[in-house]
Amino acid sequence: MPIAVRANGQSRTTTTPAAHREAPSRVRLMARANARACTASHFVEVNMPASLIRRMSPSVPAALISFWAAVGVPAAASANVITDWDDKATVVVTPMSGLGGGPVPYMAQRIMAMVHAAMFDAVNSIERRYQPYMVQLPAEPGTSKEAAAAAAAAAVLATIDTRTATEMKTVLAAYLAPIPDGPAKSEGIKLGEAVAAKCLAARANDGSDGVDNYRPRTTAGVYVPTAITLASFWPNVKPFAIASGSQFRPAPPISLESQEWATDFNEIKDLGGQASKARTLAQTETARFWLTGTPVAYHPFVRKLVIAKDMDVVDSARFMTLVAMGLNDALIAVLDAKYHYNFWRPITAIRNGDIDGNPATDRDATWQPIAPTPMHPEYPCAHCILSGAVMGVVKAVLGTTAIPEVATTSPTAPGVTHRWTDLTAFADEVANARIWAGFHYRFSTRVGTDMGLQIGDAVVKNVMQPAILSSR
């Protein structure tokens, strides 16, 4: 049954009638038949909504491309080359965001940051309004920014694997076909490819190919679950804009003997359980909406904000690069804190509520969250640091958290649309969703959001500052 609820003064949720969801449902069926990865619902699923595939990138199985074309989803009217290729890149890396082992989900965001860094330095080499992120190459003013940005993005994406490299040649040629042949186009392509090569070389030894060495805590002879934790080496990956993964490491988690622990423990025990009778339908829907992960969870939101603000190509490139880097560095920082403190997840704490030394907590032997718990320690909340980083970048660049209304969908809540006009409401919704899903305590969400705000602000202040123009 269609429903409409207001989560708060700034965030709205609507559920689309089934008839209007027919095309996305068919896409999900096709996607499942052609899926390349994803084995847990809390990461990005391949059954993505049409809003993520409207430009039909051939960087996914050909059967899906043909089907999307048949659906006929229109492109955004105010899109530009930066938002176009963010969309394409999101589709390309989405299969990497599933649980394929090792650092897969986080490698996807790393590639998104590389794509945007290359696009920014390419267009900024033509119109030099900002300091380069990494390189500023010679370029004539008339060089095509569209050709340069598209070529840069395609060159980065082509490094994923041989199949993607072949597909990128096709999609790039199709994208550039409307641009008249000539020096502006050819020089733009050369520039984009040259900048991408510099970007790729700079990230070649950034630690993202590390090896998991997490040591489970146990005593000799005692069984512990044998699933490998997720990306325990990711804290050592080189950030794009902050100094190190530990730069924003927070204070330790709260004491288990405190009243705050008892309050937060009992809140998530009541509201975050799979069989909770206290959680409302709207809260359950919001929890499921945010079971997806980055880049699908955040890049479409930022892309639509860029379009709503009608940013030009250079400003779009800078803004989306700042966000992509902020998300990447936030992941490094939050995993640093998670593995440093190694704090227990709610499913562990609640099933051991009788050993925490707090008389106000009780054990529930069969408690489970809404979906499988992510395979890394709890503190602090990762989704919260990501939404906080987006808010931090927006606030630092635009000077406010107020935004034109932006609406997004989620592959983990089919038919549901969420709308926001303020980033504070956006971050608050994410924090609540992780409590209602049974993954994070209230204190952990607050710490995560605050970390994200600091990181987003630091990224804006550290890189791609306005160029200092000569007065001569």
C-alpha positions in Angstrom: 0.0 0.0 0.0 1.4 3.4 -0.9 2.3 5.5 2.2 3.6 9.0 2.8 5.3 10.0 6.0 7.2 13.0 7.3 10.3 11.9 9.1 11.0 15.5 10.4 10.6 19.0 9.3 13.2 18.7 6.6 13.1 15.1 5.4 10.2 13.4 3.6 9.7 9.8 2.6 7.3 8.6 0.0 6.5 5.2 -1.3 5.8 4.9 -5.0 2.7 3.0 -6.1 3.5 -0.5 -7.5 2.5 0.5 -11.0 5.1 3.2 -11.1 7.7 0.8 -9.9 7.4 -1.7 -12.7 10.5 -0.7 -14.6 12.8 -0.7 -11.6 11.4 -4.1 -10.6 12.2 -5.5 -14.0 15.6 -4.0 -13.8 16.2 -5.8 -10.5 15.1 -9.1 -12.0 17.5 -8.6 -14.9 20.3 -7.5 -12.5 20.0 -10.5 -10.4 20.3 -12.7 -13.5 23.4 -10.8 -14.6 24.9 -9.9 -11.1 28.6 -9.7 -10.8 28.8 -9.4 -7.0 27.1 -8.6 -3.7 26.3 -11.1 -0.9 25.1 -8.9 1.9 22.2 -6.4 1.9 24.1 -3.7 3.9 26.3 -3.0 1.0 25.4 -1.9 -2.5 23.2 -4.3 -4.3 23.2 -4.8 -8.0 19.4 -4.3 -8.3 19.9 -0.5 -8.6 17.0 1.8 -9.4 16.6 3.5 -12.7 17.8 6.8 -11.3 21.3 5.4 -11.1 21.4 4.1 -14.7 19.7 6.7 -16.7 22.6 7.3 -19.0 23.0 3.5 -19.6 26.8 3.1 -19.4 28.1 0.0 -21.1 30.3 -0.7 -18.1 27.9 -3.4 -17.0 26.6 -6.5 -18.8 25.3 -5.8 -22.3 21.9 -7.5 -21.6 21.3 -4.9 -18.9 22.2 -2.0 -21.2 19.8 -3.1 -23.8 17.1 -3.4 -21.1 17.7 0.0 -19.7 17.5 1.5 -23.2 14.1 -0.2 -23.6 12.9 1.3 -20.4 13.7 4.7 -21.8 14.6 6.6 -18.6 15.4 10.2 -19.6 18.6 12.0 -18.7 18.7 14.9 -16.3 18.1 18.2 -18.2 20.7 20.2 -16.3 23.5 17.6 -16.2 27.0 18.4 -17.4 30.0 16.3 -18.2 31.0 15.9 -14.5 27.6 14.7 -13.3 27.3 12.5 -16.4 30.6 10.7 -15.7 29.9 10.5 -12.0 26.7 8.6 -12.9 28.6 6.4 -15.3 31.4 5.8 -12.8 28.9 4.9 -10.0 27.4 2.2 -12.3 30.8 0.8 -13.2 32.1 0.5 -9.6 28.8 -0.6 -8.0 29.6 -4.3 -8.4 32.8 -3.7 -6.5 30.8 -2.4 -3.6 29.5 -5.8 -2.6 31.2 -8.3 -0.3 33.7 -9.8 -2.7 36.4 -10.2 -0.1 39.1 -7.9 1.2 38.6 -4.1 0.7 36.1 -4.3 -2.2 33.5 -1.9 -0.9 36.1 0.7 -0.1 38.0 0.3 -3.3 34.9 1.5 -5.1 35.0 4.9 -3.3 38.7 5.1 -3.9 38.2 4.8 -7.6 35.4 7.4 -7.5 37.8 9.8 -5.8 40.4 9.1 -8.5 37.9 9.7 -11.3 36.9 13.0 -9.9 40.4 14.1 -9.1 41.4 13.4 -12.7 38.3 15.2 -14.1 39.0 18.3 -11.9 42.7 18.6 -12.8 41.8 18.2 -16.5 39.2 20.9 -16.7 41.1 23.2 -14.2 44.1 23.0 -16.6 41.9 24.6 -19.2 40.2 27.2 -17.0 42.6 27.8 -14.1 40.3 29.0 -11.4 41.6 26.8 -8.6 44.9 25.4 -7.4 45.3 21.9 -8.9 44.8 18.9 -6.8 47.9 17.2 -8.2 48.8 18.5 -11.6 48.1 21.4 -14.0 49.2 20.7 -17.6 49.5 23.1 -20.5 46.2 23.6 -22.3 44.8 26.2 -24.7 41.7 28.1 -23.5 39.6 26.7 -26.3 40.3 23.0 -25.4 37.1 21.1 -24.9 36.5 20.7 -21.1 33.9 18.0 -22.0 36.4 16.0 -23.9 39.1 16.4 -21.3 36.9 15.4 -18.3 35.3 12.4 -20.1 38.6 11.1 -21.3 40.1 11.5 -17.8 37.2 9.6 -16.2 37.3 6.9 -18.8 41.0 6.4 -18.5 40.8 5.9 -14.7 37.8 3.5 -15.0 39.6 1.5 -17.7 42.2 0.4 -15.1 39.6 -1.7 -13.2 40.0 -4.7 -15.5 40.4 -5.7 -19.2 36.6 -5.9 -19.8 36.0 -2.5 -18.4 38.9 -1.1 -20.4 37.3 -2.3 -23.6 33.9 -1.0 -22.6 35.3 2.4 -21.7 36.5 2.9 -25.3 33.0 2.3 -26.6 31.2 4.5 -24.1 33.8 7.3 -24.4 33.5 7.3 -28.2 29.7 7.4 -28.0 29.8 10.2 -25.4 32.2 12.4 -27.4 30.5 11.8 -30.8 28.3 14.9 -30.6 31.5 17.1 -30.2 32.8 18.2 -33.6 36.1 16.8 -34.6 39.0 19.2 -34.4 41.8 20.5 -32.2 39.5 21.4 -29.3 38.3 17.8 -29.1 41.5 16.0 -29.8 43.6 18.1 -27.5 40.9 17.7 -24.8 41.2 13.9 -25.1 45.0 14.0 -24.9 44.8 16.3 -21.8 42.3 14.1 -20.0 44.3 11.0 -20.6 47.6 12.7 -19.5 46.1 13.9 -16.3 44.5 10.5 -15.6 47.9 8.9 -16.0 49.4 11.3 -13.4 46.6 10.6 -11.0 46.9 6.8 -11.4 50.7 6.9 -10.9 50.3 9.0 -7.7 47.9 6.4 -6.3 49.8 3.3 -7.4 51.4 2.6 -4.1 48.8 4.0 -1.7 48.3 0.9 0.4 45.0 -0.2 -1.1 46.5 -3.6 -2.1 47.3 -4.5 1.5 46.7 -7.9 3.1 44.4 -8.6 6.0 46.2 -9.4 9.2 43.4 -9.1 11.8 44.0 -11.3 14.8 40.8 -12.6 16.3 40.7 -12.3 20.1 40.4 -15.7 21.8 42.2 -18.1 24.1 43.9 -21.3 23.0 41.4 -24.0 21.9 38.3 -21.7 22.1 36.1 -21.4 18.9 35.4 -17.9 17.5 33.4 -17.2 14.3 35.8 -17.7 11.3 34.5 -15.0 8.9 37.3 -12.6 7.9 36.9 -9.0 9.1 36.5 -6.4 6.4 39.5 -4.4 5.3 41.5 -4.4 8.6 44.4 -2.8 6.7 42.4 0.0 5.2 43.4 2.5 8.0 46.9 2.4 6.5 45.7 3.5 3.0 47.0 6.9 2.0 44.2 9.5 2.3 43.5 12.0 -0.5 43.3 15.2 1.5 43.8 14.6 5.3 47.1 13.8 6.9 46.5 10.3 8.0 43.7 7.9 9.0 44.4 8.6 12.7 44.2 12.4 12.4 40.6 12.6 13.5 40.6 9.5 15.8 38.0 10.2 18.5 38.1 9.6 22.2 37.4 6.0 23.4 33.8 4.6 23.6 31.8 5.4 26.7 32.2 3.3 29.9 30.1 0.2 30.0 29.2 1.0 33.6 27.7 4.4 32.7 24.1 5.4 32.6 24.6 6.5 29.0 25.7 3.0 28.0 22.6 1.6 29.6 20.4 4.1 27.8 21.9 3.5 24.4 22.1 -0.3 24.9 18.4 -0.4 25.8 17.4 1.9 22.9 19.0 -0.2 20.3 17.8 -3.4 21.9 14.2 -2.1 21.8 14.3 -0.4 18.4 17.0 -2.2 16.4 16.0 -5.8 16.8 14.8 -7.8 13.8 11.6 -8.6 15.6 11.1 -5.2 17.3 7.6 -4.3 18.3 8.6 -0.8 19.3 10.0 0.3 15.9 7.4 2.0 13.6 6.9 1.1 9.9 8.4 4.4 8.9 11.5 3.7 11.1 11.8 0.2 9.6 11.6 1.7 6.1 14.3 4.3 6.9 16.5 1.6 8.3 16.3 -0.4 5.1 16.7 2.7 2.9 20.2 3.1 4.4 21.3 -0.5 4.2 23.0 0.5 0.9 26.5 1.9 1.0 28.8 4.3 -0.8 29.1 5.3 -3.6 25.4 4.5 -4.4 24.2 5.9 -1.1 25.9 9.4 -1.5 27.0 10.2 -5.0 23.5 10.4 -6.6 22.6 12.8 -3.8 25.6 15.0 -4.4 25.1 14.8 -8.2 21.5 16.0 -7.9 22.6 18.9 -5.6 25.2 20.0 -8.2 22.5 20.0 -10.8 20.0 21.8 -8.6 22.6 24.5 -7.8 23.3 24.8 -11.6 27.1 24.7 -11.1 29.3 25.1 -14.1 31.7 22.5 -15.2 34.7 23.6 -13.2 32.8 24.3 -10.0 30.9 20.9 -10.5 34.3 19.2 -10.8 35.7 20.8 -7.7 32.6 20.2 -5.6 32.2 16.6 -6.5 35.9 15.9 -6.1 35.8 17.4 -2.6 32.9 15.1 -1.7 34.5 12.0 -3.3 37.7 12.6 -1.5 35.9 13.4 1.8 34.0 10.1 1.5 37.2 8.2 0.8 39.2 9.8 3.6 36.2 9.4 6.0 36.3 5.6 5.4 40.0 5.5 6.1 39.5 7.5 9.3 36.5 5.5 10.6 38.2 2.2 10.0 41.2 3.5 11.8 39.0 4.2 14.9 37.1 0.9 14.5 40.1 -1.3 14.5 41.9 0.8 17.1 39.1 0.5 19.7 37.7 -2.9 18.6 34.3 -2.1 20.3 31.6 -4.8 20.3 28.6 -4.7 18.0 25.1 -4.6 19.4 24.4 -8.2 18.5 27.4 -9.2 20.7 26.7 -6.8 23.5 23.0 -7.7 23.8 23.6 -11.4 23.7 26.1 -10.8 26.5 24.2 -8.1 28.4 24.8 -9.9 31.7 28.6 -9.5 31.7 29.0 -5.8 31.0 29.0 -4.9 34.7 25.9 -2.6 34.3 22.8 -3.6 36.3 20.6 -1.7 33.9 21.3 -4.0 31.0 19.9 -7.5 30.4 20.8 -10.3 28.1 18.7 -11.3 25.1 20.0 -14.6 23.9 18.3 -14.5 20.5 18.5 -10.8 19.5 19.3 -10.0 15.9 19.5 -6.8 13.9 17.5 -6.1 10.8 20.2 -7.4 8.4 23.6 -9.0 8.8 26.0 -6.9 10.8 28.9 -5.4 8.8 32.1 -7.3 9.4 34.2 -4.8 11.3 34.0 -3.3 14.8 31.2 -1.0 15.9 32.8 2.3 17.0 32.2 4.8 15.5 29.3 4.7 13.0 30.7 4.5 9.4 27.5 5.7 7.6 27.4 8.6 10.1 30.9 9.7 9.3 30.1 9.5 5.6 26.9 11.6 5.8 28.8 14.0 8.2 31.6 14.3 5.6 29.1 15.3 2.9 27.5 17.8 5.3 31.0 19.2 6.1 31.9 19.7 2.5 28.5 21.3 1.7 28.7 23.7 4.6 32.3 24.7 3.9 31.7 25.3 0.2 28.2 26.7 0.2 28.3 28.4 3.6 25.1 26.7 4.8 23.6 23.3 5.4 20.4 24.5 3.7 20.0 23.1 0.1 17.4 23.1 -2.7 15.2 20.0 -2.3 17.1 16.8 -3.3 15.3 13.5 -3.7 17.0 10.1 -3.9 16.0 6.4 -4.0 17.7 3.3 -2.6 18.3 -0.2 -4.0 17.6 -1.6 -0.5 14.1 0.1 -0.2 12.5 -0.3 -3.6 9.9 2.3 -4.5 10.8 4.6 -1.6 11.9 8.2 -2.2 13.5 10.4 0.4 13.7 14.2 0.1 15.8 16.7 2.0 16.2 20.5 2.2 18.9 20.6 4.9 22.0 18.5 5.5 21.5 18.4 9.2 18.2 16.5 8.7 20.0 14.3 6.2 22.8 13.3 8.7 20.2 12.9 11.5 18.2 10.5 9.3 21.3 8.4 8.6 22.2 8.2 12.3 18.7 7.1 13.3 18.7 4.6 10.5 21.8 2.8 11.8 20.2 2.6 15.3 16.9 1.3 13.9 18.8 -1.2 11.8 20.5 -2.6 15.0 24.0 -1.7 13.9 25.1 1.3 16.0 24.6 2.9 19.5 23.4 6.5 19.8 26.7 7.7 21.2 28.6 6.1 18.3 26.4 7.9 15.7 27.1 11.3 17.3 30.8 10.7 17.3 30.7 9.5 13.7 28.8 12.5 12.4 31.1 14.9 14.2 34.2 13.2 12.7 32.6 13.5 9.3 32.0 17.2 9.7 35.6 17.7 10.7 36.9 15.7 7.8 34.6 17.4 5.3 35.7 20.8 6.5 39.4 19.8 6.5 39.2 18.5 2.9 37.8 21.8 1.6 40.4 23.8 3.5 43.3 21.6 2.4 43.0 21.1 -1.3 41.8 22.9 -4.5 41.7 26.3 -3.1 40.9 29.3 -5.3 43.8 30.3 -7.5 45.7 33.5 -6.6 45.5 35.7 -9.6 48.3 38.0 -10.5 47.4 41.7 -10.4 49.7 42.5 -13.3 
